[in-house]
């Protein structure tokens, strides 16, 4: 399993992707739309670790039958690209329209296949200030096994206070905890060129909500933070042939204008 942990650097790198005026870009037409082959889910929780809902057998090198997998397998190139909402809206046109206004409906997720050369040509023509390549790596998926890639941003918050009594005073020490947001991509070799994918995305609602509480009768109130995380899961599978790329897209449901607004994942067989 490859894990990439990015702390404040992730947020700093993606801050330029703030909401901008609509950008005129050439739309990416998918060779095959896989919407009918993928299922999307959205949940919210005050306490979520990225990957809690992931299959625990997703460690690289572990086969489905629990035995040690052979070293052979598919070598995949995985790219994680952050797009501003407006740039993504132009690149990935919605298929539906609002019945009242005729405006395109915002997409929640997209999944499809496209020729690798056409995808690269389209991405090359995108304005550089509207996108950021967060990760570009190789992942080997064992034969009949699974592998995963994780890109995580860790955010600390005040979960509570520990009280300590001294002879002439009561001391309250803050308890710092960490909540995770980011992406987890699970890849499964299903044989005969079939690739199963499960994409998890967790987004922290900002600012983190706070709750005032009084620890001592005569003391000043203190603030406790209660994080809210929106979790998405996009699962499905396809036949991934050489020269073609699987495109998976998930939006940030919080509609904030900073951070990883729209995540574009590209999976293709490495040369």
N, C-alpha and C positions, 0 to 999 in steps of 0.2 A: 504494500500500500504506500503510495507516495503522498506525503502530507506537506503542504506549503503553508506555513503560519506567517501571516502578515499582521502586524499590529497597527500602530498609527500610520505607518507608511502607506497602507492600502487606502485609508481615507484621504490622506494628503495627495496621493497620486490621482485619485478619482474626483477630487473636488472640482477640477475644471469642467466636468461634465454636467454643469448646472443647466437649469432650464434655459433654452435659447429660443430665438425666433425660429420659425419653421425653416428647415434646410431642404433645398431642392436637390435630391439625389436620385440616381437611377435605381429603380426598385429591383430587388432580387427576386426573380421568378424561379420558383422551385420546379425541378424536373418531376418530382413526385411529392405530393402533399401527404404526410403521414398522420394527419389529424385524427383520422378514424382508427389509427393503430396505437394511439397514445392516450393516456388518461391523466388528467390533471386534478390535483387536490389542493385545497387551501385551508389551513387551520391557524388559530391564534392561541398563544400560551404565554403565561407570565414567567415560565421557567422552561427553557428548551435548550438542550445541547445539540448542536448540529450533528445529525447522524443517529440520533436516538431511535429513529424509525427505520434505520438502514438494516439491511440483511447482515447479520454478523459473520456470515461466511464470505464476506467480500475482501478478505485479506488476500493479497496477491500470493499465488502459489498454493492455494487451497482449492481442491477440486470439489465438485458438487457431492461426491460420495464420501467426502471426509478424508480421503487418502491424499498423499502428497502428489501434486500434479507434476507432470513431466515438464522439463525446462522449455520445451517447444511451445509455441503459441503465436498469437497474432501481435505484431508490434504496431501500435496505433499512435498517431500524432493527435494530440488534444490541445486545442487553443481555447482560452477563455478571454473573451473580448467584451469590454464594457462600452456601452453605447448610451449617449444621452437620449432621453425619451423622444425628442423631436427628430433626431437623426434616425432612430430606430423606426419611428412611424413612417418616415419616408422610404427607408430601405425595405421594410417588411409591411407592405400595404395590407390593410384589413380586407378580408373577403366580404364583409357585410356592411350594410349602411343603416343609419338611423332612419326609421320609417317617417319621422316627422321632418327632420332637417336635411336628410340625404347625405349627412357627413359620415365618413368612414367610422365604424365602430372600433374602439380601442381593442387590440388583441390582448389576451391574457397569456397565452403561450402559443408557440408555433413549433412544428416539427416537420422536417422534410429532407429530401435528398436533392443534391445539386452537383453538377460536374465541378470537380476541384478547380480546374483552370478558369472556369467562368466565375466561380466564387472569389478566387484570388484577384481576378481582374476587377471585379466589383468593389472589393475591399480596398484595393489600391487607389481607386478613384474617390474614396470617401475623404472628407476633410479631416486632417489629422487632429484638430482641436476638439472634434466631437467623439473621438473613440480612443480607447487605451487597451493595449494588449496586456492583460494582467498575467497570463501564463501561456507559455508555448513549450510543451514538453512531449516526451515519448512515454507511453505506458504499455507494458507487455501484459497481455491477457493470456494466462495459461490455457492450454487445450482443455476444453470442458470445465474451465474454472472461471474465477472472477478476479478482478482488480479494481482499484478505486483511486480517485484523485480528489484531494481536499484543498480548498483555498479558504482560509479562515481569518476573520478579523475578531480579535478579542477586546471586549469593552468592560472596564471595571465599573462597579457601582457599590453604593453603601447599602448592604443588605440588612444590617441591624447594629445593635450595640451590645457589648459585653459590660456588665456592671461589676465593679470591684469595690468592696467596702474597706475603707481605711479608718483608723481611730477617729479622725475628725472630718472625714469627707467621704463622699461616694463618687467614684470615677466611672465615666462611661467611655469605653474605647470603641471606636467604629469597627465594624466587621466588613471587610472588603471582599466582594465576590466578583466573579467574572461571568459574563454572558457572551456567547459566540454567535456570530453571524457570518454568512458566506455561502459557499457552494460545496456540495459533495456529489461527485459523479461516480456511479457504480457501473462497471462494464462486465458483461457476461458473455462468454463464448458458448453459443447454443449449437454449434456445428453447422456444416454446409454453408459457411459464410454468413450465418445468422448472428447478429449482435444484439443482445439485450442491454438496455440502458435504463437506469433510474437516476434522475437528477433531483437532488434536494436543494432547496434554497431557503435560507433563514434571513429575515430582515428585521432589525431592531427599530422600533418606532422611536423617533427622536422629536423633542427632548424626552428623556426618561421621566416618567411620571414620578412625583414625590408625594409622600404622605407625612404630615406633621404629627408628631407624638410627644407627649410629655412623660419623661422617665421618672422625674421626681416632682413631688407636690409643689415644692417651692422653686423648682428650676425652670429654665427657659426651654421651650419646645425644640426638638431636634427633627431633622428631616430624614425619612427613610425612602429609598428609591425602589420603585416597583417596575421592572422592565417588562415590556410587552413585545413579543416576537411573533411575526407572521411567518409561518412555515409553508412552503409549497413543495409539492412532489409531482414530478412528471415522469411517467413510466411507460415503457413500450419496447418495441424491437423492430428490426428491419434487416434486409439483406444488404450488407455494405460491400459493394464491389470495388476493386481497384479503380482509381481515377474518379471516384465519387466521394462526396462528403456528406455526413449526417449533420444537419443543422438543428440545434435545440435552442429555444429562446424562452426566457422567463422574465417578466417585468417585476419591478419592485412594487408590491401592492400598496405600500404606504404613500406613494406619489410624492415622495420627497424629491428635492431638486439637488441633491448632492449624494455622493457615494455611488454604489453600483446600481445605477438606475435600471438599465435593461441589460441582462446577461445573455450574450450570444456565445454558445459553445459549438465548436466545430470539431468533429471526430472523423478521421480518415485513416486509411491504411498507410503506414509510413513506407517510404521508399527504401 
